[in-house]
Amino acid sequence: MSEPAVLYEVANRVATISLNRPDEFNTWRPEMEHGLREAMTRAAGDDEVRAIVFTGRGKAFCAGASLQNLSQRAGKDMPPPHERKDGDFNQRYSYMLAIPKPVIAAINGATAGVGFCLPLYCDIRFMAASAKLSTAFAKRGLVAEHASAWLLPRLVGPMNAADLLMSARRIDGTEAERLGYARCLPDEGFLAAVQDYAAQIANFSSPRSTALMKAQIWDGQYQTLTEAVHKSEDQIMECRYTEDYKEGSAHFLEKRAPNFTGR
């Protein structure tokens, strides 16, 4: 029996979700997509998990869709690849934005196409220095998939987004950091470093605070400044009646590690 297409493990309040077809450079397939969503849903519902790391096993993060599959589709009428639904946070991959926990991409190696798009739906992205990344779409006769042309300019600006999408050139972790796509870390000990970062959030930040701030960031894409100000003022008042607010002051004054409950 073959190993699952997606692996799931929890340590130190961090769930690590790994694409698990290293011999195929984690080429994107339906079973991988289903496995990823199941793992993300599992982590979202686990009270012991307070942060999520999303990575790939082997030398690649995700090399994109199979070129053989793309070739077979040429000249054929194909149905939409996924059921279309209403709601900005209820789309094929945007469900990750609605997970009330930090989702952190650990781009460990080569990534292209859909592999480039998936980290855009994560809250924070890290990339190994030698990892290579490409949008790939323009060199395959495609357009920017999965709303990457909406997400990418918000990270790197319109000109840099146009550069990456239209040229489909390859960049490494150092340039990805310069552009604002991801933060670059050394290759050696890369995944452990990302997991340690995630553990710092999971163990020292209020899970209630991180959940609400994530919602503030993404909901803010659709709000006016006035709406965002009023919403945050209401939420600040609500914070003052929570256990985590009281614990935030108590652990600081008592000079000890926090014991946040998320309530």
N, C-alpha and C positions, 0 to 999 in steps of 0.2 A: 504494500500500500504506500503510495507516494505521500510526501509531507504536504501539509496544507499550503495553499498559495499565499496565505498571510499568517504570520506568527504573532502571538500575543503573550506578553509576560509583564508582570508587575513587580516592582521592587522600589522600596523607599517612597511609596505613594506616587510613583511614576509608572504609567503604562507605556511600554514600548511596543509599537506596532510595526512589523517589518514585512515588506514585500519579499516573498520567498521563492523566487525562481532565478537564483544567481547564475545558473548555467545558461539561461536565456536572457541575461542582463535585465531581468525583471520586466520583460516586455509585457505590455498591458493586455490583459485578456479578461473576458467576462467573469471568470471565477475569482480573479484578483479584485475586480471592482466590487463584487458581492462580498468577498471576504473582508475587504477594507471597511465597508459600511457596517458589517456585523461587528467588527472589532471596535470601531469608533462608537457604535451604539452601546456596546458592552462597557467600554471605558466611561462613557457619559453617565451610565446608570450605576456605576460602582462607587459607593461612598468612600471606599479606601483609596481611590484614585483621585488625585488632585491636579495632575498635569499629564499630558500625553505627548510622547515623542514618536514621530512618524519617519521611518527610514527604509532603506533597502539592504538586503543581504548581498554580500559579494562585492564585485567591483563597480556595480552600477546602482544608482537609485532607481531609475526607471527609464529605459531606453525608448519609451513611446510605444505606439502601436506597431504590430507586426507589419513589415513591408509587404510580405506575401498577402496578408489580408487586404491591405490597401490596394494592391495590384488587382486582386480578384474583384474588387468593387468597381473598378473603372468601367464606365459606360453602362452601368446598371442602375435602375431605379431602386433606391433603398429606402425602407421606412425610417422614420426618426429613430436613432439608436436608443432612445430612452423615453419613457412616458413623460409628456409635458405636463407640468403642474403649475399652479399659481403660487405666488409667494416668493420673495427674493431669497429667503433662507430655506427654501424647500425644493431647490433645483438639484440637478444631478450630483454636483459636488458641493454646492453651497450649504448643504446641511451641516458641514463642519463649522461654519460660522455661527450656527445656533447651539453648538455644544457648549455648555456653560463652564468650560474648563479651558485653560490655555492649551492650544494645539501647536506643537513646535516641530517644524520640518528639520530633519538632519540629512542634508543632501550629501551623501557619502561618496558618490561617484557619478559616472556619466548619466546625464538626463536630457531628454528631448521630448518634443511634442506634448502629449498629455502629461508626461513626467515633469515637464516644465510648468504646466498649468496647475497641477495638484498643490504644490507648495504655496501658490497664490492664495489658496483658501485656508492656509494656516495663519496663525496669529504672528508667529515669529519664525524666521528662517535662518538656519546656519548652513554653511557650505564648506566642505573640505577644500583646502587651498588648491590642490591639484585636480579637483573634480572639474569636468567639462560639461557645459550647459549650452543648449541651443533650442530656439523655438522650433526650427525645422520646417514649419508649415509652408513658407514661400518656396522652398526647394522641393516640395512634394505637390505643388499645384493646389494647395489648400488655403484656407483663410485661418485667422486666429480662432482657435477652438475654445469652447468652454468659458466664454466671456473673458478670455485673457486680455483682449483689447480694451476691456472696461477696467479690469483690475490693475493691469501692469502700469498704465500711465499714472495711477494714483500712488504707485510705489516709486517709480523712477523718473516720472515726468513724461510729457508727450513726445519730446524729441528722442529721448533714449528708448522709449517704447517703440517708436517707429523704426529706429535703428535695429533693435533686436528682432523685431517681427519681420521687417522687410528684407534685411540682409541674411537672416537666419545664421549669422556667424556664430562661432563657438567662443565662449568666454570661460575663464577659470574663476575660482573662488575669490581671488584678489580683485578682479574687475567687477564681479558681482557685488562685492561689498562697496566698491567705489561708486557704482551706479545706484546703490540702495536696494538691490534685490534681496540680498542676504548678508549676514555677517560671516566673515571668513575665520576659520580656525585651522590650526596645523593638522596635517593628515594623521600624524601619530596620536593615538588616543582620542580621535575625533568623536566617536559615538559616546565614549565615557564622559567627555567634557560636556557634550550636550545634555546627557542624562543628569550630570551633576548640576548644571544650570537649572534644569527642570525641577530637580529635587529641592533646590533653594526656594523656588516659588512654592512648591508643594508643601514644604515644611515650615516656611517662615512668613508666608503671606496668607492673609485671610481668604479662604475659598469664596466667601460671600463677596468680598471686595473684587477679587479677580473676575468672578462671573459677571458682576454688574459693570465693571470697567470694560470687559470684552464687549458687552452689549452696547455700552456707550460709544465705543469706537466704531462698531459696524452700523448701529442705528444712526449714528451721526452722519453717515454718508447720504442720508435721505432727509436730514433735518435742517432747518434754518438755525442760525446762531442763537436767535431768541429762544427757539424751541429747546435747543440743547442746554442753554443757561437755565431755563425754568425747570427742565427735567432734573438737572444735576442738583439744583437747590432743593427740590422735593426729596431727592434720594439722600442728600446729606442729612436732612432732618430725620429721615427714617433710620439712618445708620445709628443715630444716638441712642436708640432704644434696643439695640441688638447685643447679643452676647459677645460677638467678635469685636465690637467697638470697646466694650468694657475690658476685654482681654488685651486689646491693643495697648491700652494705657497701663494696665496692671503689669504685663510682662516687662514693659520698658522701665517702669518705676522700680520693679523688683529685680531687675537685671537678670532675667532668666529667659529661657527659650519659650516662645509662645505656644499656647495650646488652643488653637482656634477650632471651633466646632462647625463653622459655616452658618451659624444661626444668629 
